[in-house]
Amino acid sequence: MKGDVLFVLRKPLWFKSFNSRRNEYTVLLDELIARTMPYKHYGVEVEDGYVIHFICDSITRYPYGSIRKVTMEEFLKGGICEVDHEMTYRFTRDRIVKRAYSKLNTKFGGYHPFKNNCEHFASWCVNGERVSQQAYWGNRADSLMGLPRRALKRVTTAIALILFNNLY
């Protein structure tokens, strides 16, 4: 329905064909992500059969992502369309559509997988806030990558203090 936030769950392709997601900028890293990582791709339905979404052609070109209007078929790329019922809608459907069109063919501040992606755009359209649940967990995972290093440093420091105190 016009003004709905839609998403398609991109399931890992594993050994299936990657051709539906390939474009002129695709690199091996894009294919690796598509084959192994599930994620949701978001957009706003602006008219029957058309969606405006924030898309990046390749993870290696992420600053160059842009807001585009595409057919539902292009948006889905063989996936199943679902309506997001969890986002808080603060605007009317007409205003949501106007907000989506107002950013058409712009860079929306530059695409970034964790800081400014398709979910941030959809959220901004419906409630004025750039929020992404996927990016939240991605950012947490990113910060957790340093956890073993930090933990090791703290344990080493604690052991050094204990030894130092026992020596003197």
Secondary structure per residue as TSV (DSSP state, phi and psi in degrees):
chain	resnum	aa	ss	phi	psi
A	1	M	-	360.0	141.8
A	2	K	T	-52.3	127.2
A	3	G	T	93.7	-3.8
A	4	D	-	-78.4	146.6
A	5	V	E	-87.6	124.0
A	6	L	E	-110.7	154.7
A	7	F	E	-144.5	156.8
A	8	V	E	-125.2	128.0
A	9	L	E	-78.9	116.0
A	10	R	E	-89.9	102.3
A	11	K	-	-82.2	152.8
A	12	P	-	-56.5	137.2
A	13	L	-	-79.2	-25.7
A	14	W	T	50.5	-104.8
A	15	F	T	-104.9	6.6
A	16	K	S	-75.8	168.0
A	17	S	-	-64.1	139.9
A	18	F	-	-95.6	-5.3
A	19	N	G	-55.9	-34.3
A	20	S	G	-67.7	-18.9
A	21	R	G	-107.4	-1.7
A	22	R	-	-79.4	145.3
A	23	N	-	-146.0	-176.2
A	24	E	T	-65.7	-18.3
A	25	Y	T	-102.8	0.0
A	26	T	-	-59.6	135.2
A	27	V	-	-123.8	173.2
A	28	L	H	-58.2	-37.1
A	29	L	H	-61.1	-39.1
A	30	D	H	-60.4	-43.6
A	31	E	H	-66.7	-40.3
A	32	L	H	-61.2	-43.6
A	33	I	H	-62.5	-47.1
A	34	A	H	-64.3	-31.4
A	35	R	H	-80.7	-20.9
A	36	T	H	-122.9	-20.7
A	37	M	-	-114.5	125.8
A	38	P	-	-81.7	145.0
A	39	Y	E	-160.1	163.5
A	40	K	E	-103.1	136.2
A	41	H	E	-108.8	126.4
A	42	Y	E	-107.1	153.0
A	43	G	E	-160.8	174.4
A	44	V	E	-118.5	125.7
A	45	E	E	-74.4	120.9
A	46	V	E	-107.1	-22.0
A	47	E	E	-161.6	168.4
A	48	D	T	-57.6	115.4
A	49	G	T	86.7	6.1
A	50	Y	E	-131.0	143.4
A	51	V	E	-131.8	141.5
A	52	I	E	-107.0	128.9
A	53	H	E	-143.8	165.7
A	54	F	E	-102.7	118.1
A	55	I	E	-133.9	148.2
A	56	C	-	-124.1	131.7
A	57	D	S	-70.9	-23.7
A	58	S	-	-158.9	145.0
A	59	I	G	-60.0	-26.9
A	60	T	G	-80.0	-10.4
A	61	R	G	-116.5	27.0
A	62	Y	G	-58.5	-29.0
A	63	P	G	-65.8	-15.9
A	64	Y	G	-97.0	12.0
A	65	G	-	-61.2	158.5
A	66	S	E	-149.3	162.9
A	67	I	E	-85.9	124.7
A	68	R	E	-132.9	150.6
A	69	K	E	-102.3	126.4
A	70	V	E	-136.0	166.8
A	71	T	E	-71.6	159.2
A	72	M	H	-57.8	-39.5
A	73	E	H	-61.0	-43.8
A	74	E	H	-63.5	-40.6
A	75	F	H	-63.1	-44.3
A	76	L	H	-74.9	-34.7
A	77	K	T	46.0	45.7
A	78	G	T	87.8	-4.1
A	79	G	-	-86.6	-176.6
A	80	I	-	-107.4	130.5
A	81	C	E	-78.9	134.2
A	82	E	E	-132.3	150.6
A	83	V	E	-94.2	132.9
A	84	D	-	-81.3	114.3
A	85	H	-	-99.6	2.3
A	86	E	S	-95.3	-21.6
A	87	M	S	-70.3	145.7
A	88	T	-	-85.0	117.7
A	89	Y	-	-91.3	116.8
A	90	R	-	-103.4	-16.0
A	91	F	S	-113.2	160.3
A	92	T	-	-69.5	162.3
A	93	R	H	-59.8	-40.7
A	94	D	H	-62.2	-41.3
A	95	R	H	-69.2	-36.8
A	96	I	H	-59.9	-46.0
A	97	V	H	-63.3	-42.7
A	98	K	H	-62.1	-40.8
A	99	R	H	-63.1	-42.4
A	100	A	H	-62.5	-47.2
A	101	Y	H	-63.2	-31.5
A	102	S	H	-65.2	-21.2
A	103	K	T	-105.2	1.3
A	104	L	T	-55.5	135.1
A	105	N	T	64.6	23.5
A	106	T	S	-110.4	173.8
A	107	K	-	-93.9	-6.8
A	108	F	T	50.4	40.8
A	109	G	T	84.8	3.1
A	110	G	-	91.0	127.2
A	111	Y	-	-70.9	140.2
A	112	H	B	-148.5	132.0
A	113	P	T	-55.4	-33.7
A	114	F	T	-106.7	-27.4
A	115	K	T	-103.1	-20.5
A	116	N	B	-163.1	88.4
A	117	N	-	-125.8	-167.0
A	118	C	H	-61.5	-35.1
A	119	E	H	-71.4	-37.2
A	120	H	H	-59.4	-43.6
A	121	F	H	-63.0	-49.1
A	122	A	H	-60.6	-42.7
A	123	S	H	-62.6	-43.2
A	124	W	H	-60.9	-39.2
A	125	C	H	-62.9	-40.8
A	126	V	H	-91.0	-24.5
A	127	N	H	-141.7	3.1
A	128	G	S	82.1	1.3
A	129	E	-	-115.5	135.0
A	130	R	-	-87.7	94.8
A	131	V	-	-130.0	143.9
A	132	S	-	-143.4	118.0
A	133	Q	H	-66.8	-39.4
A	134	Q	H	-62.3	-44.4
A	135	A	H	-66.7	-34.6
A	136	Y	H	-56.8	-50.1
A	137	W	H	-71.4	-32.2
A	138	G	H	-64.7	-42.1
A	139	N	H	-64.9	-38.6
A	140	R	H	-64.0	-44.0
A	141	A	H	-63.2	-39.6
A	142	D	H	-61.9	-42.4
A	143	S	H	-73.3	-27.4
A	144	L	H	-72.3	-20.9
A	145	M	T	-59.0	-32.7
A	146	G	T	-82.8	-6.4
A	147	L	H	-58.9	-48.6
A	148	P	H	-57.6	-39.9
A	149	R	H	-63.8	-46.4
A	150	R	H	-64.5	-42.5
A	151	A	H	-63.4	-44.2
A	152	L	H	-61.1	-41.7
A	153	K	H	-62.7	-42.7
A	154	R	H	-67.5	-41.8
A	155	V	H	-64.2	-43.5
A	156	T	H	-61.1	-43.6
A	157	T	H	-62.8	-43.6
A	158	A	H	-62.7	-43.9
A	159	I	H	-63.2	-42.7
A	160	A	H	-61.3	-41.9
A	161	L	H	-65.1	-42.0
A	162	I	H	-62.8	-47.8
A	163	L	H	-62.4	-43.5
A	164	F	H	-60.1	-45.8
A	165	N	H	-66.2	-33.7
A	166	N	H	-74.6	-27.1
A	167	L	H	-76.9	-29.1
A	168	Y	-	-117.4	360.0
